[in-house]
Amino acid sequence: MSASPPSLSSLASFKQRLIRGYLALAGRRPGTVLLVLALLTTVLGALVPRLEVDPRLEALLPPNTTTSQANDEAKRRFASVSPYYLVIQSSDPDLNRRMAQQALAEVQKWPETLWAIQRRDPSYFLDRRLLYIDRGTLEELGEDVEIFLDWHRCAAMPGCVNFEEEPPEPDFERIRSQYESAPELAALIGLFGKENIPDPEASAEAEAPAEDPSAVEGGALQKVSATQASSKQFGELCRPDGGACVVQATIDGDASDLQFATEMLHRGEALLESLHPEDKPSDLITAVTGIYRSLPLTREAVMTDLQSTFGLTLALIVGVLALQFRRPRTFLLLLVPLGVGSVWSLGVFALISPTLNLISSAVMIVLAGLGIDFGIHLITHFSNEKERGLATKDALYNSLDQLMSSLWVAALTTSCSFLALTVGRFRGFAQMGLLASVGIICILVATMVVMPPLILWLDRRRPFQGSVIRPWTPPSALLGRWRRGPALAVTLLGLACLGGGIWQARNLELEHDFKRLVTQAAGDHGTDFGPALHGTSRGVVLMLADDPEALEAAGQGVRERYPEGLRGNEGAAVITPGTFVPPEQDERLAAIARLKALAADAERHAKGKLAQRLKAWQPLLDVDEPIRAEDMPQWVLDSFAERDRSFGKVGVIYHSYSSEDAHHMIELTKKLDDLRATYPKVRFASSSAVLGEVVPLLAADGLLVTGLTLVGLLVGTLLVGRSLRRTLLVVTAICTAIASSIALMPLLGWKVNFYNMLVFPVGFGMGVDGAIYVVWSVYRRRGVTDWSGLLVSSRAVLGATLTTFVAFASLTTSHNGGLASLGKLAMLVLSITLVTNLLWLPAVLSLIPQRAKPEPDKGPEGPTQSSREELPATAPPVTEELPEAG
């Protein structure tokens, strides 16, 4: 004799004893049991405030990617990786400058401020600009001046004859041309702003920036009077027209810390508001911007969005329940266990993974739609038992006895489909899968332990009478076996959709415009401050090295490889500490000294424009000391110094790639990977380049987890059902629904993104319950077909699918484009899944030759009528799978 049947019988006996024991306890003291459950819910609910949402894209990536590791190093070493900006914009340039000066003075007083500027004063470098011209050019210019002088000396000397024609005037234009074309110098000009580089041949008034010495102290501007602030200064962080000015600061703190970022946002907003004059212009706009604005507001918008969508989810679920059930107490029986299970889930989430990402933040909306299915099945069976005239406790026992095994199989099947997501490296999927799989189990346990005492407690106050389910008129397709013609036509249509979906899958496209997928929470505050930051308003790649030599070698290599910038159309944009300190300074100083002496001599012979040009260039020749790091303006040292105040090992590459265009970010990521391979001693960090790693990872992990989910469902259904035919029917139905959805996506203009990609693996789990329920209700063991239970099973499938449908439908109202796309695709998949389960599967089952139902054996506890007519959620009744006693 096989050992398997006794084992299964023992398991069934244990299940029955467990149900009887719990119902006996709940029957004696239902209020006490509910109170204990309420206390447990309170304890777990106290953990819920620990949950928070990280809205950064970095939170979706695995922590060990190259870009993530480089970004983490950048945060540890370089405080300026997250700049803090205060923006003032109005039609009054003087007011903008004055308010910017006042804001700067206040920000410098904050204890968290490491440094703050409102001006990148270029005068130190402008006075020494000839040191950036290569020695050859300086020496050639000196030779031209000397030839020019020799000819004119001879011409002025009696008896001296020039055998050559008069040489042209020395061409100082070559110096200006090189100053603007050399990669290092072009990058510096971008840092200062071209409008802040005066022409050395201009008048004395425009030759150098007019500045008030009292306005500069320690490299940062102090508060000045209205008169002083109203005069434009070279290097100021203002637009050329003065229409917007910026204060830039580096704050000692972690900008990714939501609490800290929120505090700094509110402090900055309060400061700017306090600076508004009484007679301010109507178009005055002040704002905090940068990550200190975007992160808190995005997080706030996401939380508000989730609260509103979750509330809408509950409202829609209640509406669907009202269509199915006719007694208000039924809503209480369904929603209380769901609420308790949700709180338990959130409490467990707070223990295992308290920080949610953009995708996993929607987990409760998904669980609300899926979790209530357990209660619907249980209350439906309870209602049917009561309609047969059984006492409340007996009706509960029969319902739990019939459904416990199948509900657990349903929960484990769905949980495993979510758990398959954890295999991927993409944390957006992995965390969602882990939390959803845990949440499904929590809600099932809550339903099983909360609903019985709640029913018994309510029954003491007012006994349950009759059915709580609304009557309905089913379509004829659910009343029995189909005629062969329509069945064959529908079957072939479904198979055509399956093949078409597989073929159409090659036309699916990934969404590369990520602006459509994010919550525009930081919003457009109405300012155009980019030009005020000059060349630094572009994207940033940080170069991090362990020694200055490796950094300078990498910087020079990037300049040579990408002379017009990484994108090829933006000009030179590489700045390293060596950019400020030119090489061969001693030789260049010697060439400049020679030029100075020659220029002084040339002034005696020069006339007209040449004399004016020599006079304009003379101050630039008064350079007799090299540029040294310790002598440079404080704002330079602050901008490129590390947290330990070391200088020389951090550089910057500016680029114009769009951080919201995946095509651009993938291209940037590839170039950075190439640079990393070429310069292994330098790390290249870029927060925007994270997107370039997200998209390829998404594509790879999406296919992986979808395939694993399908394989898992195939194996699981085969093990549970122990029937290859039933397994093939279930899996084919689910694949047909998913393939049909894929076929419609290109026609609807929908693209795959890292939000709605989740629907494909989860769609298998969402659809498998209904498919199993229909197949098990008609196609019994040993090839027996029995259509008597199809009507009941279809009613359960319809109700369960509708609740899940409305849960995802609520996501379409989200302001987050990604969550909205997830909701739309899930609605499409669920709609097609419902049609497939309730129409296509009965059509296919109608083509299977009908076999007579064998007469069951009658043991001491033979199968009841309800156990033959009422069917489980995902597996056959226990009485069908187990041998009868005796």
DOLUMGU-460840 format. One record per residue (C-alpha): x, y, z; residue in one letter. Coordinates in steps of 0.001 Angstrom, whole numbers, padded with zeros to 6 digits, always signed. Each point is the difference from the previous one (the first is absolute). Example, Ala and Ser with C-alpha at 12.3 -4.5 7.8 and 13.67 -1.06 7.14 Angstrom:
# residues 2
+012300-004500+007800a
+001370+003440-000660s
//
This chain:
# residues 886
+000000+000000+000000m
+001302+003453-000836s
+000918+002312+002851a
-001370+003040-001781s
-003748-000326+000722p
+000400-000409+003784p
+002251+003017-000035s
-002611+002067-001779l
-002720-001334+002272s
+002023+000953+003057s
+000458+003480-001404l
-003733+000329-000606a
-000718-001256+003504s
+002396+002538+001496f
-001662+002750-002022k
-003434-001013+001248q
+001164-000117+003633r
+001581+003421-000414l
-003211+001470-001398i
-002159-001580+002712r
+002308+001213+002759g
+000135+003571-001250y
-003759+000182-000579l
-000607-001392+003485a
+002210+002718+001502l
-001526+002728-002142a
-003504-001276+000752g
+000509+000177+003757r
+001734+003403+000115r
-000178+001750-003381p
+000466+003415+001576g
+003149-001105+001825t
+001477-001480-003180v
-000763+003211-001898l
+001564+002058+002799l
+003219-002032-000147v
+000094+000412-003766l
-000615+003734+000426a
+002942+000246+002425l
+002249-001830-002451l
-001163+002349-002752t
+000751+002998+002233t
+003527-001241+000685v
+000752-000533-003673l
-001758+003251-000872g
+002404+001867+002282a
+002802-001011-002356l
-001681+001463-003077v
+001371+003578+000496p
+003481-001427-000571r
-000853-000505-003651l
+001221+002617-002436e
+000285+000387-003761v
+003279+000645-001797d
-000974+001672-003299p
+003509-000112-001505r
+000779-002106-003061l
+003090-001268+001826e
-002336-001855+002360a
-001074-002210-002919l
+003523-001155-000826l
+001955-002751+001721p
+002529+001516+002404p
+003016-001577-001677n
-000228+001532-003481t
+002949+002021-001210t
-001916+003261-000054t
-001569-000571+003422s
+003374-000715+001588q
+001535+003075-001624a
-002931+002166+001129n
+000335-001279+003555d
+003702+000860-000018e
-000804+003455-001343a
-002413+000626+002875k
+002597-001093+002536r
+002827+002088-001416r
-001556+003012-001688f
-002491+002172+001869a
-000852+002050-003084s
-001576-002985-001734v
-003432+001325+001098s
+000003+003805-000396p
-002594+002159+001729y
-001430+002843-002072y
-002048+003069+000924l
-001519+001712-003037v
-001311+003566-000239i
-001708+001049-003216q
-001842+003189-000921s
-000035+002758-002597s
+002134+002172+002330d
+003693-000983-000379p
+001097+002257+002862d
-002494-001633+002348l
+001132-003466-001079n
+003637+000805+000738r
-000818+001687+003294r
-002163-002899+001237m
+002642-002509-001117a
+002639+001842+002062q
-002292+000056+003022q
-000864-003690-000386a
+003697-000846-000290l
+000806+001830+003228a
-002681-001976+001861e
+000883-003390-001500v
+003629+000463+001033q
-001185+000209+003619k
-001662-003422-000064w
+001998-002582+001977p
-000484-002566-002797e
+001511+002265-002674t
+003471-001067-001107l
+000269+002792-002548w
-002273+002258-002013a
+000543+002339-002937i
-001912+002385-002173q
+002931+000738-002252r
+002842-001918-001578r
+002475+002894-000044d
+002219-000550-003077p
+002335+002969+000578s
+002880-002111+001411y
+000037-002108-003154f
-000754+002842-002405l
+003022+001958+001271d
+002149-003072-000676r
-001665-001217-003153r
+003230+000097-002034l
+001327-002824+002164l
-002600-002243-001666y
+001420+000726-003477i
+002524-002574-001106d
+003659+001044-000021r
+000370-000367-003784g
-002731+002531-000704t
+001479+002476+002488l
+003486-000376-001482e
-001286+000390-003568e
-001809+003178+000996l
+003216+001245+001620g
+001897-000638-003210e
-002637+001891-002008d
+000247+002966+002376v
+003815-000079-000171e
-000011-000095-003811i
-002492+002861-000025f
+002194+002022+002364l
+003222-000708-001893d
-001501+001217-003261w
-001316+003203+001548h
+003265+000679+001880r
+001857-000284-003275c
-002543+002179-001750a
+000506+002715+002648a
+003765-000212-000039m
+001825+002143-002581p
+002028-002072-002427g
-001770-003280+000905c
-001681-001700-002935v
-002742-002688+000296n
+000366-002365-002917f
-003337-001674+000834e
-003463+001416-000169e
-001579+001346+003178e
-001156-002955+002118p
-003664-000183+001100p
-000946+001095+003445e
+000328-002746+002632p
-003134-002108+000007d
-001391-000194+003519f
-003070-001673-001416e
+001724-003388+000123r
+000110+000243+003796i
-003705+000694+000210r
-000703-002758-002493s
+001977-002558+001988q
-001541+001167+003239y
-003431-000814-001400e
+000906-003231-001814s
+002294-001877+002392a
-002059-002718+001769p
+001200+000921+003492e
-000608+003702-000528l
-003340-000544-001704a
-001119-001995+003049a
+001016+002852+002294l
-001863+002504-002158i
-003069-002220+000334g
+000457+000050+003758l
+000122+003796+000134f
-002397+000666-002855g
+001108+001527-003298k
-001711+003263+000827e
+002312+000299+003016n
+003235-000025-002051i
+000924+003633-000810p
+001777+000927-003215d
+003558+001081+000940p
-000074+002526-002798e
-003115+001713+001271a
+000056+003276+001811s
+001485+000253+003437a
-003454+000026+001554e
-000915-003372-001498a
+003471-001443+000290e
-000567-001569+003385a
-003042-000569+002189p
-000907+002764+002344a
-000186-001419+003466e
-000262+001259+003529d
+002688-001521+002268p
-002441+000041+002882s
-002256-002328-001936a
+002528-002822-000036v
+001158-001840+003060e
+001300-003530+000116g
-000996-000595-003612g
-003700+000501+000673a
-002004+003161-000420l
-001407+001672+003050q
-003157+002092+000331k
+000374+003339-001771v
-002071+003093-000347s
-002611+000431-002681a
+002295+002326-001937t
+002912-002423+000042q
-002129-003010-000870a
-001683+001720-002891s
+003210+000242-002052s
+000675-003057-002122k
+003092-001972+000983q
+001962-002382-002167f
-000512-003601+001017g
-003277+000588+001826e
-002495-002859-000062l
-002599+001973-001880c
-001433-000215-003468r
+001612+002408-002482p
-003108+002171+000150d
-000123-000155+003798g
-003471-001542-000140g
+000940-002792+002398a
+002748-000437+002600c
+001097-003074+001916v
+001684-000723+003303v
+001888-003290-000074q
+000928-001801+003211a
+001382-003303+001149t
-001710-001381+003087i
+001598-002364+002495d
-002571-002767-000043g
-001445-002800-002068d
-002373+001382-002620a
-001502-003472-000439s
-001144+000107+003633d
-003614+001030-000491l
-000375+001526+003447q
+003144+002104-000378f
-000835+001025-003567a
-003505+001010+001059t
+001368+002095+002866e
+002419+001820-002327m
-002767+000556-002555l
-002285+001618+002542h
+002818+002077+001487r
+000977+001338-003414g
-003585+000794-000931e
-000501+001857+003280a
+003208+001994-000560l
-000985+001040-003507l
-003474+000945+001122e
+001461+002240+002723s
+002040+001900-002604l
-003002+001010-002098h
-000280+003802+000072p
-003368+001627+000596e
+000051+001645-003420d
+001116-003161-001791k
-000850-000341-003703p
-002915-002244-000836s
+002207-002412-001956d
+002451-000656+002858l
+000607-003751+000423i
+002276-001543+002602t
+000671-003705+000385a
+002302-002620+001408v
+001045-002344-002769t
+002215-002995-000594g
-000243-003357+001770i
-000945+001742+003248y
-003241+000992-001698r
-000658-002904-002351s
+000511-002831+002478l
-002334+001169+002812p
-002705+001225-002367l
+000151-003152-002088t
-000258-002121+003117r
-002895+002097+001286e
-001770-000248-003347a
+000528-003769-000127v
-001408-000461+003508m
-002977+002246-000744t
-000526-001867-003250d
+000101-003379+001720l
-002418+001114+002704q
-002510+001300-002530s
+000299-003042-002269t
-000259-002397+002953f
-003099+001816+001183g
-001447-000217-003500l
+000895-003692-000069t
-001990-000670+003158l
-002929+002032-001303a
-000067-001897-003289l
+000327-003343+001773i
-002955+000893+002213v
-001949+000890-003129g
+000788-003359-001599v
-000928-001799+003206l
-003309+001856+000075a
-000780-001504-003396l
+000674-003519+001293q
-001262+000067+003579f
-003213+001465+001319r
+000594+000309+003731r
+002094+002778+001600p
+001452-002434+002532r
+001644-001822-002872t
+002112+003082-000741f
+001167-000063+003615l
+000870-003692-000256l
+002068+000629-003134l
+001654+003332+000787l
+000973-000601+003640v
+002177-003058-000762p
+001431+001838-002999l
+000824+003014+002173g
+001542-002152+002730v
+002054-001909-002567g
+001133+003271-001575s
+001202+001331+003352v
+001792-003282+000704w
+001627+000207-003405s
+001150+003580+000544l
+001376-000898+003420g
+001968-002897-001437v
+001218+002254-002833f
+001291+002452+002612a
+002020-002801+001541l
+001485-001562-003119i
+000261+002933-002440s
-001092+003373+001425p
+001092+002100-002995t
-002198-000494-003047l
+000941+000973-003530n
-002153+001596-002672l
-001393-003345-001164i
-000420-001848+003307s
-001777+003043+001450s
-003122-001154-001861a
+000041-003439+001609v
-003002+000605+002280m
-002191+001014-002909i
+000849-003279-001716v
-000530-001987+003205l
-003373+001611+000643a
-001277-001270-003326g
+001495-003466+000331l
-000466-000519+003734g
-003721+000553+000126i
-000477-002967-002338d
+000561-002363+002947f
-002813+001606+001939g
-002314-000078-003008i
+000498-003739-000471h
-000463-000698+003705l
-003105+002142+000437i
-001509-001436-003197t
+000355-003545+001279h
-001272+001013+003438f
-003041+001593-001604s
-000733-003158-001994n
+000263-002133+003142e
-002371+002318+001882k
-002415-000150-002908e
-000082-003781+000496r
-001258+000614+003552g
+003153-000812+001984l
+000805+001679+003305a
+002573+002791-000132t
+002800-002018+001602k
-000699-003018-002222d
-000083+002232-003077a
+003355+001469+001002l
+001472-003447+000544y
-001129-001299-003381n
+001250+003130-001760s
+003428-000126+001656l
+000266-003757-000508d
-000781+000308-003701q
+002129+003082-000679l
+002981-000005+002339m
+002184-002208-002169s
-000966+001631-003267s
+000311+003556+001362l
+003475-000773+001270w
+000909-001419-003392v
-001382+003164-001596a
+001976+002214+002377a
+003208-001971-000448l
-000392-000031-003782t
-000485+003767-000131t
+002700+000547+002612s
+002466-002076-001990c
-000755+001982-003152s
+000927+003163+001902f
+002962-001705+001640l
+001424-000738-003443a
+000579+003757-000316l
+002633-000164+002741t
+002306-001949-002301v
+000634+003106-002099g
+002701+002525+000804r
-002389+002870-000681f
-000992+001079+003517r
-003224+001524-001265g
-001196-003542-000794f
+001807-001807+002791a
-001400+002049+002873q
-003497+000060-001480m
+000107-003783-000379g
+001207-000606+003550l
-002525+002313+001622l
-002929-001181-002122a
+000762-003671+000680s
+000169+000665+003743v
-003086+002201-000125g
-002102-002647-001744i
+000749-002482+002792i
-000696+002597+002710c
-003398+000860-001475i
-000956-003663-000398l
+000934-000756+003616v
-001943+003060+001137a
-003034-001104-002012t
+000115-003520+001435m
+000357+001094+003642v
-002053+003235+000052v
-003069-000913-002023m
-001205-003009+002119p
-000107+001787+003397p
-001399+003099-001687l
-002821-002034-001561i
-000730-001738+003319l
+000074+003292+001902w
-002413+001638-002441l
-002184-003124-000011d
-000498+000310+003776r
-001418+003462-000464r
-002126-000771-003039r
+000016-003485-001498p
+000859-000398-003670f
-002970-001099-002072q
+000066-001232-003592g
+002385+000997-002741s
+001887+003280-000067v
+000743-000244-003727i
-002035+001950-002528r
-001705-002162-002623p
+001271+000379-003549w
-000919-001157-003477t
+003062-001621-001548p
+000726+000050-003733p
-000897-003130-001897s
+003696-000715-000603a
+000337-000859+003699l
-003040-002249+000234l
+001519-003128-001473g
+001809-001682-002827r
+000318+001952-003277w
-000985-001242-003439r
+002998-001195-001972r
-000078+002710-002694g
+000189+003059+002286p
+002392-001798+002323a
+002400-000772-002848l
-000196+003559-001348a
+000740+001584+003383v
+002812-002483+000661t
+001676+000764-003311l
-000412+003735+000584l
+001761-000298+003345g
+002840-002002-001487l
+000318+002601-002759a
+000283+002697+002669c
+002679-002057+001717l
+002035-000300-003195g
-000609+003627-000940g
+001105+001204+003400g
+003220-001978-000209i
+000649+001459-003462w
-000978+003518+001047q
+002344-000137+003009a
+002876+000955-002288r
-001701+003372-000558n
-000082+000863+003687l
+002101+003035+000841e
+001548+001187+003220l
-001015+003442+001211e
+003050+002255-000230h
-001612+003287+000938d
+000056-000327+003761f
-001546+003400+000489k
-003293-001760-000660r
+000587-002441+002845l
+000814+002243+002938v
-002089+002139+002290t
+000533+003608-001026q
-000061+000957+003661a
+002928+002367+000056a
-001919+001656-002769g
+000904+003020-002032d
+000350+002771+002551h
-000029+002512-002830g
+003664+000952+000021t
+002541-000106-002801d
+003211-000038+002010f
+002117-002321-002166g
+001914+002813-001754p
+000828+001498+003416a
+002149-003043+000743l
+001833+000428-003304h
+001563-003269-001152g
-000699-001825+003253t
-003744-000351-000581s
+000592-003109-002109r
+000275-003619+001082g
+003025-000950+002067v
+002374-002942+000022v
+002438-000026+002930l
+003474-001444-000446m
+001367-001444+003254l
+003628-001075+000283a
+002380-001030+002745d
+002828+002193-001270d
+000147+003240-002041p
+002132-001518-002757e
-002625-002635-000863a
-002725+002643+000009l
+001872+002389-002287e
+000891-002824-002386a
-003672-000999-000225a
-001076+003623-000431g
+002442+000536-002840q
-001089-003256-001609g
-003669+001032+000118v
+000882+003371-001578r
+001865-001686-002825e
-002625-002677-000612r
-002968+002365+000259y
+001267+003464-000982p
-003577+001210-000536e
-001375-001619+003147g
-001399-003446+000718l
-002976+000573-002244r
+002073+001576-002745g
-001865+003281-000310n
+000591+001820+003246e
+003622+001149-000061g
+002764-000799+002457a
-001359-000686+003465a
+002658-001784+002085v
+001255+001762+003120i
+002619-001452+002284t
+002118+001764+002625p
+002743+000034-002625g
-002256+002096-002220t
+000542+002902+002405f
+003758-000603+000308v
+001588-000031-003480p
+003250-001898-000694p
+003396+001518-000968e
-000718+003173+001905q
+003669+000962+000400d
+000562-000110-003758e
-003202+001907-000639r
+000932+002625+002585l
+003322+000481-001808a
-001811+000423-003327a
-002425+002461+001584i
+002890+001992+001538a
+001634+000259-003404r
-003311+001128-001521l
-000382+002587+002719k
+003409+001529-000733a
-000591-000062-003725l
-003469+001525+000388a
+001412+002848+002062a
+002572+000646-002693d
-002644-000301-002721a
-002162+002713+001535e
+002614+002581-001085r
-000415-001024-003634h
-003656-000981-000080a
-002680+002352-001177k
-003794-000013-000279g
-001775-003279+000603k
+003193-001909+000725l
+000836+002370+002832a
-003469-000509+001453q
+000290-003762-000295r
+003407-000058+001701l
-001312+002172+002789k
-003006-002336+000488a
+002194-003116+000153w
+002647+001568+002263q
-001810-000844+003315p
-000168-003680-001018l
+003782-000003-000369l
+000479+001056+003620d
+000200-003607+001153v
+003115-001133+001811d
-001221-002868+002196e
-001478-003373-000899p
-003562-001079+000826i
-000039-002099+003170r
-002888-001924+001509a
+000421+001679+003361e
-000304+003446-001591d
-003170-000710-001987m
-003362+001458+001042p
-001751-001817+002799q
-002989-000848-002191w
+002248-002147-002213v
+001403-001894+002963l
-003476-000450+001442d
-001469-001180-003298s
+002595-002713-000551f
+001071-000855+003547a
-000992-003288+001589e
-001640-000349+003385r
+003423-000326+001642d
+000968+003279-001751r
+002544-001745-002236s
+000344+001471-003492f
+001115-001529-003264g
-001755-003381-000302k
-003501+000949-001184v
-000901+001214-003488g
-003176+000780-001911v
-001306-000779-003480i
-003014+002055-001057y
-002337-001446-002628h
-003265+000916-001703s
-001621-003437-000048y
-003603+000049+001159s
-000321-001818+003311s
-003585-000987-000882e
+000801-001542-003389d
+000995-003638+000344a
+001659+000019-003446h
+002284+002811+001151h
+000745-001642+003327m
+000795-003365-001578i
+002421+001758-002354e
+001545+001869+002943l
+000305-003209+002019t
+001796-001752-002858k
+002474+002862-000305k
+000610+000004+003734l
+000553-003758-000048d
+002544+000513-002765d
+001759+002697+002024l
+000019-002229+003071r
+001699-002741-001989a
+002569+002459-001393t
+000700+001706+003342y
-000484-002668+002687p
+001502+002230+002702k
-002835+002513-000389v
-003655-000505+000940r
-002624+001791-002059f
-003144+000854+002000a
-003255+001358-001381s
-003427-000072+001631s
-001709+000530-003353s
+001880-002894-001614a
-001874-002335+002340v
-002792-000022-002560l
+002426-001382-002554g
+000441-003065+002192e
-003664-000314+000959v
-001327-000565-003521v
+002289-002898-001064p
-000434-001563+003437l
-003753+000361-000324l
-000067-001754-003367a
+002167-002883+001226a
-001778-000496+003323d
-003471+000410-001507g
+000506-002971-002300l
+001669-002013+002774l
-002684+000406+002648v
-002824-000429-002507t
+001513-003266-001172g
+000596-001195+003559l
-003570+000867+000965t
-001386-001973-002928l
+002187-003010+000787v
-000923+000201+003678g
-003719+000073-000758l
+000354-002883-002427l
+001827-002162+002547v
-002181+001074+002909g
-003272-000643-001831t
+001266-003384-001162l
+000997-001008+003528l
-003263+001210+001543v
-002335-001281-002701g
+001933-003176-000838r
-001432+000250-003511s
+001967+000975-003080l
-003148+000819-001997r
-001404+002353+002615r
+003399+001632+000394t
+000287+000597-003745l
-003494+001472-000109l
+000767+002427+002836v
+003405+001087-001301v
-001285+000375-003578t
-002856+002199+001199a
+002338+002284+001946i
+002487+000211-002865c
-002835+000802-002392t
-001161+002875+002197a
+003496+001448+000409i
+000810-000442-003705a
-003252+001714-001023s
+000874+002911+002263s
+003461+000238-001553i
-001555+000015-003473a
-002187+002978+000925l
+002718+002112+001605m
+001634+001268-003237p
-003443+000683-001469l
-000846+002127+003035l
+003338+001797-000160g
+001091-001394+003378w
+003633-000673+000784k
+001642-002162+002636v
+001583+001798+002948n
+001426-000986+003356f
-003450+000383+001568y
-002356-001877-002316n
+002601-002693-000720m
-001127-001303+003388l
-003390-000928-001452v
+001390-002802-002169f
+001386-002278+002739p
-002734+001002+002443v
-002652-000507-002703g
+000684-003728+000090f
-000640-000052+003733g
-003123+002160-000299m
-001532-002134-002733g
+000938-003471+001159v
-002559-000116+002826d
-002954+000566-002310g
+001311-002409-002599a
+000546-002769+002542i
-003414+000621+001514y
-001784-000367-003359v
+002041-002986-001177v
-000348-001827+003330w
-003749+000652+000063s
-000598-001695-003371v
+002909-002302-000714y
+000242-002297+002998r
+002461-002728+000777r
+000281-003013-002306r
-001382+001978-002964g
-003495+000467+001424v
-001804+003125-001231t
-002747+001448+002196d
-001566+003349-000911w
-002220+000305+003049s
+002482+002099+001962g
+000979+002441-002762l
-002630+002570+000962l
+001203+000264+003605v
+003652+000061-000974s
-000598+002658-002643s
-001783+002188+002559r
+003009-000237+002330a
+002465+000669-002808v
-001967+003029-001170l
-000208+001513+003487g
+003655-000614+000842a
+001225+001361-003327t
-002137+003120+000276l
+001415+000900+003412t
+003542-000358-001317t
-000981+001954-003115f
-001287+003015+001934v
+003094-000042+002227a
+002217+000453-003020f
-002482+002390-001585a
+000591+002409+002874s
+003654+000226-001027l
-000992+001606-003288t
-000900+003145+001949t
+003534+000282+001378s
+002034+003087-000836h
+002963-002311-000370n
+000054-000959-003668g
+001675-003316+000717g
-002613-001135+002521l
-002753+001161-002340a
+001484-002091-002832s
+000155-002995+002339l
-003683+000415+000799g
-001005+000294-003653k
+001908-003084-001082l
-001248-002011+002986a
-003584+000937-000866m
+000564-001206-003560l
+001577-003272+001148v
-002728-000662+002588l
-002758+000741-002493s
+001425-002413-002554i
+000727-002535+002747t
-003623+000139+001130l
-001253-000524-003561v
+002478-002821-000486t
-001016-001774+003215n
-003748+000395-000396l
-000335-000432-003770l
+003056-001542-001601w
+000557-002684+002632l
-003633-001229-000057p
+000240-000110-003799a
+003157-002124+000165v
-001477-002234+002706l
-003055-000523-002218s
+002212-001648-002611l
+001183-002632+002476i
-002014-003238-000356p
-002452-000277+002884q
+000461-002909+002378r
-002541-001233+002496a
+000540+000994+003595k
+000861-003086+002077p
-002124-000716+003033e
+001998+001087+003062p
+000636-002337+002889d
-002021+000766+003127k
+002203-000105+003093g
-000942+000972+003527p
+000523+003605-000937e
-000880-000167-003654g
+000055+003089-002145p
-002744+002464+000721t
-002120+001508-002714q
+001624+003381+000479s
+003495-001401-000268s
-000907-001344-003445r
-001719+003132-001194e
+002154+002691+001595e
+003496+000131-001370l
+003283+001242+001426p
+001868+003077-001102a
+002944-001748-001565t
-000198-003727+000659a
-002572-002811+000053p
-001977-000701+003170p
+001771-001946+002704v
-002585-002744-000260t
+000861-000433-003677e
+003743-000300+000463e
+000063-002154+003142l
-001240-003572+000362p
-003211-000297+001994e
+000320-001271+003548a
-000514-003761+000264g
//
